[in-house]
């Protein structure tokens, strides 16, 4: 069983170096998340995993 029920994006803490997402290319966080889930579903389907 695979669960994607808790996903976080890095917080911009001053004590940490800036978090960089070089592949963002102007996409919003929800858009990136949606694309990830679409790709995951596609790959799981090829393995016969029910979603």
C-alpha positions, 0 to 999 in steps of 0.5 A, spaced: 500 500 500 502 506 498 499 513 501 500 520 498 496 523 504 501 528 507 506 532 502 510 538 505 514 543 501 520 546 504 519 552 509 523 558 508 527 558 514 532 563 515 537 558 519 537 554 513 540 555 506 534 557 501 530 551 498 531 551 490 527 547 485 530 548 479 525 544 475 519 549 477 519 553 470 514 557 473 509 552 475 505 552 482 506 547 487 499 544 486 501 544 479 507 540 480 504 536 485 498 534 480 504 532 475 507 528 480 501 524 482 499 523 474 506 520 473 506 516 479 499 513 477 501 512 470 508 508 472 504 504 477 498 502 472 504 499 468 506 495 474 499 492 475 498 496 481 490 498 482 489 506 484 
